[in-house]
């Protein structure tokens, strides 16, 4: 199933939350989530947008992501399939300076952002080197936005005849450009020799950290372990 709207380029800042950094910071407990009814965001016109405010609309969108039915989405090269809740309200986007197989935002207000990319590693290296390389690539973004990240223990899952990894974290930024918390999850997959697939989601808290974490945890449990790769060789070209 596709998404509404054409592919548009957006700033790189929404994707930085996909990157995990080494940090020992432990955040305080989040406040209770406001009571809302699940509701998808308004139809996305596909145009660029600035960072959005939170409020009940954001909480309602996160609630929809918590309970919405999972349906498949495939990149334009038909190389990767992933499941997403409320599939028709995700819009395909591109990220400035970040080559990707697939980029998605949930609503024009970026209630959640998904990025699918490829990380090259030594063909004989273990999968753990994939996440290390990805984190090293993302370190400059974290420095730019003054991000402090609390990481959870890495988990593994059966994927094809091998194993994949899932990384979850919560990132807080205090830069002048962006002040927010992001619930983050990404999976790494030994998809091709010398190239691993990375699928990540970043969910801005916007004063509803409880729901942001719940959406992230749903992706970690129900979406990331079920990613399928159709391409037998690494796809050529990136968005």
C-alpha positions in Angstrom: 0.0 0.0 0.0 1.4 3.4 -0.9 1.1 6.7 0.9 -0.7 9.9 -0.1 1.3 12.7 -1.5 4.4 12.8 -3.7 7.9 12.4 -2.4 9.2 15.7 -0.9 12.5 16.7 0.7 12.6 17.7 4.3 15.3 18.9 6.6 17.7 16.4 8.2 16.7 17.3 11.8 13.8 14.8 12.1 16.1 11.9 11.2 18.8 12.6 13.7 16.7 10.9 16.4 17.3 7.6 14.6 20.9 7.7 15.6 22.0 6.3 19.0 24.9 7.8 20.9 27.0 6.4 23.8 25.6 8.1 27.0 25.1 7.2 30.6 22.3 9.8 31.1 19.2 8.5 32.8 16.1 10.7 32.4 13.5 11.3 35.1 10.1 9.6 34.8 7.7 11.1 32.3 4.5 12.8 33.3 1.2 11.0 32.8 -0.2 10.9 29.3 -3.3 13.1 28.7 -6.6 11.3 27.9 -7.4 11.5 24.2 -9.2 9.5 21.5 -7.1 8.1 18.7 -7.2 10.2 15.6 -5.0 10.2 12.5 -3.5 13.6 11.4 -5.1 15.7 8.7 -4.3 14.8 5.1 -0.7 15.7 4.3 -0.2 18.0 1.3 3.3 16.7 0.8 4.9 20.1 1.2 7.9 20.9 3.5 7.0 21.9 7.0 8.8 23.3 10.1 8.9 21.7 13.5 5.4 21.5 15.0 3.9 22.0 18.4 2.5 19.3 20.5 -0.9 19.4 22.2 -3.8 17.1 22.0 -3.6 16.6 18.2 -0.1 15.1 18.6 -1.3 12.9 21.5 -4.2 11.7 19.4 -1.9 10.9 16.5 0.4 8.9 18.7 -2.7 7.1 20.1 -3.6 6.1 16.6 -0.1 4.8 16.0 -0.4 2.7 19.2 -3.6 0.9 18.1 -4.0 1.3 14.3 -3.9 -1.8 12.1 -0.5 -2.7 10.6 -0.4 -2.7 6.8 2.6 -3.2 4.4 4.5 -0.5 2.7 7.2 -1.1 0.1 10.0 1.2 -1.2 9.9 2.4 -4.8 12.5 -0.1 -5.8 10.4 -2.9 -4.3 13.3 -4.1 -2.3 12.1 -3.7 1.3 8.7 -4.2 3.0 7.7 -3.0 6.4 4.5 -2.8 8.3 3.2 0.5 9.6 0.0 1.4 11.5 -2.5 3.7 9.7 -0.5 3.3 6.5 -2.6 5.8 4.4 -1.5 8.7 6.6 2.2 8.3 6.0 3.8 10.4 3.3 7.0 9.6 1.5 9.7 12.1 2.0 13.4 12.6 1.3 16.0 13.9 3.8 18.5 16.5 2.8 22.0 15.0 2.8 20.9 11.6 4.0 20.6 8.9 1.2 17.8 6.5 2.0 15.8 3.7 0.5 12.6 5.0 2.1 11.6 8.0 4.2 8.2 8.5 5.7 6.6 11.1 8.0 3.3 10.6 9.9 1.3 13.8 9.2 2.8 17.1 8.1 3.6 17.9 11.7 6.0 14.9 11.8 4.2 13.0 14.6 6.7 10.2 13.7 9.5 9.8 11.1 10.7 6.5 9.6 14.0 6.1 7.7 15.3 3.1 5.8 19.0 3.1 4.8 22.0 1.0 4.1 25.2 0.8 6.0 28.4 -0.7 4.5 30.6 -2.8 6.6 33.4 -5.4 6.1 31.9 -8.5 4.5 33.3 -10.7 7.3 32.3 -8.3 10.1 29.7 -9.3 12.7 26.3 -7.5 12.6 27.2 -5.5 15.7 29.7 -3.6 13.5 26.7 -2.3 11.5 25.2 -0.4 14.5 28.6 0.8 15.5 29.2 2.3 12.0 25.7 3.8 12.0 26.2 5.4 15.4 29.6 6.8 14.3 28.0 8.3 11.2 25.3 9.9 13.3 27.6 11.4 16.0 28.0 14.8 14.2 24.2 15.2 14.2 24.0 14.5 17.9 26.7 17.1 18.6 25.0 19.7 16.4 21.7 19.4 18.3 23.3 18.9 21.7 21.6 15.5 22.2 21.8 13.3 25.3 20.7 9.7 24.7 19.8 7.0 27.2 20.1 3.6 25.5 18.4 0.3 26.4 20.1 -3.0 26.1 20.3 -4.4 22.6 18.0 -7.3 21.7 18.3 -9.9 19.0 15.7 -11.7 17.0 15.6 -14.5 14.4 15.7 -13.0 10.9 15.9 -15.3 7.8 18.6 -17.8 8.7 20.5 -15.3 10.8 19.8 -12.8 13.5 18.9 -9.1 13.5 19.4 -6.5 16.2 17.0 -4.0 17.7 18.2 -0.8 19.5 15.9 1.4 21.5 16.7 4.7 23.3 15.3 8.0 24.4 17.1 11.1 23.1 16.8 14.6 24.6 18.0 17.7 22.9 18.5 21.2 24.2 19.8 23.1 21.2 18.4 26.5 20.3 17.0 25.0 17.0 15.2 22.0 18.6 14.1 21.3 22.2 12.3 18.1 22.6 12.6 14.4 23.5 12.5 11.6 21.0 11.7 7.9 21.5 13.9 6.0 19.1 14.1 2.5 17.8 16.1 1.0 14.9 16.8 -2.5 13.6 19.8 -3.8 11.8 19.6 -6.6 9.3 22.3 -8.7 7.6 20.6 -8.2 4.2 23.5 -8.4 1.8 27.2 -9.3 1.9 29.1 -6.2 3.1 25.9 -4.1 3.4 23.3 -4.2 6.2 19.9 -2.7 6.2 18.8 -0.2 8.9 15.2 0.6 9.6 14.5 3.3 12.2 11.7 5.3 13.7 11.9 8.6 15.8 8.8 9.7 17.7 8.9 13.3 19.2 7.5 13.5 22.7 6.1 17.0 22.7 4.9 16.8 26.3 3.6 13.2 25.8 6.6 11.1 26.5 4.5 8.2 27.6 2.8 7.7 24.3 6.0 8.4 22.3 7.7 5.6 24.2 4.6 3.3 23.6 4.7 3.9 19.9 8.4 3.2 19.8 7.9 0.0 21.8 5.2 -1.1 19.4 7.5 -0.7 16.4 10.3 -2.5 18.3 8.0 -5.5 19.0 5.7 -5.7 16.0 7.3 -3.9 13.1 11.1 -4.2 13.2 11.2 -8.0 13.6 9.0 -8.5 10.6 10.9 -6.4 8.0 11.2 -8.3 4.7 13.9 -7.8 2.1 13.0 -8.8 -1.5 16.2 -7.7 -3.3 18.8 -10.4 -3.6 21.5 -7.8 -4.1 22.0 -4.3 -2.6 19.6 -1.9 -4.4 21.3 0.7 -6.6 20.4 4.3 -6.1 19.0 6.1 -3.1 16.3 8.7 -2.6 
